[in-house]
Amino acid sequence: MDWLIIGGGLHGTYLSLLLTQRLAVPRKRLRVLDPHDQPLAVWQHFTQNCGMAYLRSPATHNIDLGIMSLHRFVRARGGPESHDFVDPYYRPRLELFNAHCRDVIARYGLDDLRVHGRALTARPGTTGIEVETATDSITTRRLLLAVGVSDAPSWPPWAVSLHQAGAPVAHIFDLAFNRQTLTGDFRIAIIGGGISAAQTALAVSRQVDHPVTLVTRHPLNQSTYDFDPCWIGPKCLNGFYQTPYHQRRGVVDAARRPGTVPPDVWAALHEAINQHRVRVEVGDVGQATCKSGEIRLYLDSAPLPVDCVLLATGFETGRPGGTFVDRLIRNFQLPCTPNGYPVIQPDLSWRRGIYVTGSLAELQVGPCARNIIGIRNAGRLLAEGLGFSRNRDS
């Protein structure tokens, strides 16, 4: 096999398309290893759980080869409906984006490239890189890591204690949780201060009888994007490439804007507050107890009694990939920064035959690396490194 991509989410799916359709990798020589039955399974589960209505990214940020593909997809269906896009920057409705993804996957037969399984370890072999799963061993000339942080939702210590005691506490980014199961006479607190928390509060407020309480450590902040768009192109990236590698982690962290809410979600949330469907409590949960089925969250003010807690607290910080990447680093003696991130080349190679994308490539792609546009930028760097001239998207 010439290429094995680890991870079948947005990154792995797009890059499997790029490699087979634009970079001339034979389909029979490329596979995508993923533990989920369907492409984009985690993306779809998480966006449904948080009640996402519109993407934060514009329509030109999609998983097809051409940036105008989603626009053409809409025109082929008879033109855009009034609710298909939202300002600013023509951001698509989630259902529309997902329908376009399904069309891309079907049109190019990307589902046929998938191998079901989870990578456990990888080591040098006599004819390539040997990747082991629970049931198989796969040998490949090149390995592309398209893993994210989806396996590591962030749980505050007080929430871990409640959960271990059997209290009804769940994380919206837990694959075992389904938001649709919440109905009826529940008092629900949602913990978090960003777009996912706000979207979840809006969605849950339409499912339960009581007002939903959104608990945030800081007043909500409004921002169209979670990073300055200058990081997409040379305006900011030229300086980033001149920054010493050991300083880039700080640049990426400072450039990203976590815990912010775009204008449309901001407006919808304030409407829900005015309608008494959502209330906002600003404060940090210092302690939480559960007695006789009632949870009490102790904030800076009076205790907050609720029946259920939903965490929208994002993911653990730090390098993704878990024990698989730990073993990869050890078995191949891969260079890392002090905080464990790959030291990679401009073509996204960690060493000869091993490439990374997504969060693992942040120190080369920049603050946009984990976003949809970061997938496309990573694809461009990969293509240029493999000797393919830059193709103009259309």
CORNORPE-V152259 format. One record per backbone hydrogen bond with DSSP energy under -0.5 kcal/mol. NH is the residue of the N-H (numbers start at 0). CO is the residue of the C=O. If there is no record, write none. Layout:
NH & CO
NH & CO
This chain:
1 & 28
2 & 28
3 & 141
4 & 30
5 & 3
5 & 143
6 & 4
6 & 32
12 & 8
13 & 9
14 & 10
15 & 11
16 & 12
17 & 13
18 & 14
19 & 15
20 & 16
21 & 16
21 & 17
22 & 17
24 & 18
25 & 23
28 & 25
29 & 26
30 & 2
31 & 112
32 & 4
32 & 30
33 & 31
33 & 114
39 & 7
40 & 37
43 & 39
44 & 40
45 & 41
46 & 42
47 & 43
48 & 44
49 & 45
50 & 47
51 & 46
54 & 91
58 & 89
60 & 57
61 & 59
68 & 65
71 & 67
72 & 68
73 & 69
74 & 70
75 & 71
76 & 72
76 & 73
77 & 74
78 & 73
83 & 80
85 & 90
90 & 85
91 & 56
92 & 83
93 & 52
96 & 92
97 & 93
98 & 94
99 & 95
100 & 96
101 & 97
102 & 98
103 & 99
104 & 100
105 & 101
106 & 102
107 & 103
108 & 105
109 & 104
110 & 104
111 & 108
112 & 109
113 & 110
114 & 31
116 & 33
119 & 131
120 & 131
122 & 129
124 & 127
128 & 139
129 & 122
129 & 127
130 & 128
130 & 137
131 & 120
132 & 135
137 & 130
139 & 128
140 & 0
141 & 1
142 & 352
143 & 3
144 & 142
144 & 354
145 & 5
145 & 143
151 & 148
153 & 313
158 & 155
159 & 155
160 & 156
161 & 157
162 & 158
163 & 159
164 & 160
165 & 162
166 & 161
168 & 166
169 & 308
171 & 310
173 & 170
174 & 172
176 & 173
180 & 177
181 & 178
182 & 180
183 & 206
185 & 183
187 & 185
188 & 307
189 & 212
190 & 309
191 & 189
191 & 214
194 & 259
197 & 193
198 & 194
199 & 195
200 & 196
201 & 197
202 & 198
203 & 199
204 & 200
205 & 201
205 & 202
206 & 203
207 & 203
208 & 183
209 & 185
211 & 276
212 & 187
213 & 211
213 & 278
214 & 189
214 & 212
215 & 213
215 & 280
220 & 258
222 & 260
227 & 254
230 & 227
231 & 228
232 & 229
235 & 229
235 & 232
236 & 229
236 & 232
237 & 233
239 & 235
240 & 236
241 & 237
241 & 238
242 & 238
242 & 239
246 & 243
247 & 243
247 & 244
248 & 244
250 & 246
251 & 247
252 & 248
253 & 249
254 & 250
255 & 251
256 & 225
260 & 220
265 & 261
266 & 262
267 & 263
268 & 264
269 & 265
270 & 266
271 & 267
272 & 268
273 & 269
274 & 270
275 & 272
276 & 271
277 & 271
278 & 211
280 & 213
282 & 215
282 & 280
285 & 283
285 & 297
286 & 297
288 & 295
290 & 293
293 & 290
294 & 292
294 & 305
295 & 288
296 & 294
296 & 303
297 & 286
297 & 295
298 & 296
298 & 301
303 & 296
304 & 302
305 & 294
306 & 186
307 & 186
308 & 167
309 & 188
310 & 169
311 & 190
311 & 309
315 & 151
318 & 338
320 & 147
323 & 320
324 & 320
325 & 321
326 & 322
327 & 323
328 & 324
329 & 325
330 & 326
331 & 327
332 & 328
333 & 328
336 & 340
339 & 336
342 & 334
343 & 341
344 & 348
347 & 344
349 & 350
349 & 353
350 & 353
353 & 350
354 & 142
355 & 347
356 & 144
359 & 356
360 & 357
361 & 358
363 & 360
364 & 360
365 & 360
365 & 361
368 & 365
370 & 367
373 & 367
374 & 370
374 & 371
375 & 371
376 & 372
377 & 373
378 & 374
379 & 375
380 & 376
381 & 377
382 & 378
383 & 379
384 & 380
385 & 381
386 & 383
387 & 382
